[in-house]
Amino acid sequence: GFLRWQQLGLPVETGPATPQPVFDSGDRWNYTPERCWDVEKVKANLTGNSSIVIDARPAPRFQGTAEEPRAGMKSGHIPNSLNVPFPDLLDPQTKLLKDPEELEALMMINGIPMSDITDGDLPVVTSCGSGVTACMVGLSLHQLGMPLKNWAVYDGSWTEWGGRQDTPVEQGPSKPFKSKL
């Protein structure tokens, strides 16, 4: 982010912004349904367990021991999901991602089967409160060797899952992940 930009001594401007035309190479991001899961895909995964769901929310919210910041939300997590709180991914001093050895240790401590993920055998779906910090988990896993083609974000995340009546919820800590591949 901006803090790191400044730390690297890169140029910074002040005053009103004056947007400049950008060269259009024709290379654009396109929506890819396989990389952006909806509630129905997550529900289908509950029985197939063909992808691992990793939730980036703080442990008390994941476990259902803390109230959700949004009124009317259920407490807990998507069944069979694991928890890697996104603040744990960051160095507390620099606010940058921890080094790969620390990230890998954190993943292992939280039950993430790294060899299956980095080998490309186990697809990953990340979730959080609203779909933003879930991307920190995806970035961290990619830094550790996960192919990007094996990563998706559950865009609705807990805001959608915890706000619906037709979605099951578990409480308590993560249970060991068992793939049904």
N, C-alpha and C positions, 0 to 999 in steps of 0.2 A: 503494500500500500504506500501511501504518501510518506509515512515515517521512514520506510526503507529507502524510498527514492531520495529523500533528504540525506539519510545516512551515507548513501553512495556518492553524495556530492553532485548529483545530477541537477541540471538547470531548473530553476523555479521562477515563475513570473508572478508579478502582482498587477493589480488593476483589472479593468474590464476584459473579459475574454473576447478574442477576435478569431472566431473559427476560420480555419483555412480549408480550401477544397482538398479532398483526399483522393489520391490516385485510386481508381476503381479497377482492381485486378480481375473482377468477376468472381473472386473466391469469397463465398458467403457461407455463413452458418445456416444450416437447414435443420428444421425440426426432424428428429429421428425418433419415432415412437418407441423403438427398442431401448433407447437411452433415457426415456422419460416415462416412468411408470405411473399408472393411475391406480385408483383404489381397487379396481377389478383385477388387475394384474397381481397386486399384493395379496388379495384374497385367494386367488388361484395358487399362489406360491405357498400358502399355508398348508395345503394338502400335498403338494408336490415337493416342496422344500428344495427345489432345484437351484435356487439362488439364496445366498446368505443376506439377511437384512441387518444392517448395522446402523444403530441410532446414535446420533451425535449429541443428544441432550444431556444435561448434567445427571449424574447417577440418581439423586433423589427424585427427580421428575420421572426418569425411566422406571424406577422401582415403584413409583406411586406413593412415595412417602412425603412428597412436597406437593403443594397445590399448583395447578397449572396457572400461568399468568392470564389466560383467556377464560372468561366466565363461561360456565356450562361445559367445560371439557372434562372428559373422563380422565382418571389418573392411571398411569401404568405404561405399558408398551405393547407393540404388536407381538403376538405370540411367536415364539421361536427366534426372536431377534436378539442380537447382542448389543452391548453398549460400549462405545468408546467416546467419552465426553470430549467435545472439541477443544475445550481449554487445555486439556491434558496434552494435546498435540503441539502446543506452543511453548517455546522457552519463555519463562516468566519475565526475564530481563529484556530480551530483544523483541519479544512478541512475534518471532519468526518460527517456522516449523523447526522442531527439534531435529537433531542430526539423525541419519538413518538408523544407527544402532539403537538409539533411544526409542525411535518410532517403532521399530520392529519389536523391541522388548515390551513396549506398551500394548501393541497388538496381541502379542502372545499372552501376556498377563490377562487380557480381556477375552481370551478364548478364540481369537481369530486364527483360523487355520491357514497361516501364511503360505505354506508350500503349495496348497491347493489353489490359492488365489494367484500367486506369482507364476505358477505353471500354466495358468489360464484354464484350469479345470473347473473352477468354481466361480460363477458370476456373482457380482456384488451389487446390492441395491442399498443406497444410503438414504437415511431419513433423519429428521430433526424436528424442530417445532414448526418450521414453515418452508423448508427446502433449501435454505441458504447455507447454514453451517454444515449441512450434510456434505457439501462439496469439499469441505476441509478434510473429511475422512477420505473421500475419493482421491483428492490430491495427494494425501499422505500415502495411501496405498499405491498410487501410481509412482510416487517417488521410490517406493520399495520394490517396484517391478511389475505391478499389476497392469496388464494390457488395458488400455482405455476402452477397447471394444467390449470388455467384460464388465463394464461399470455402468450402472443406471442410477438415476435419482428418483425417489418417490416424491414427486413434486408437491402433492397435497400434504405430505408428512403428517405430523401429529395434529395439526390444525384440522385437517380433514378427518383422519382416522378417529381421533379422540372426540370429535364433535358429532359423529354419526351414531345412530342406534343399531345399525346392522353390522358393526365391526367388533369382533371379540378383542378382549384386553386381558393381558396377564399383569400381575404385580409381583414385586420381588426382584431379586437379582437375575441375571441371565442364567439360562441353563445351557449345558454344552450343546453345541450345534451338531446336528446329525443330518448330513445330506442324504437325500433319497435318490441321488444320481445312480 
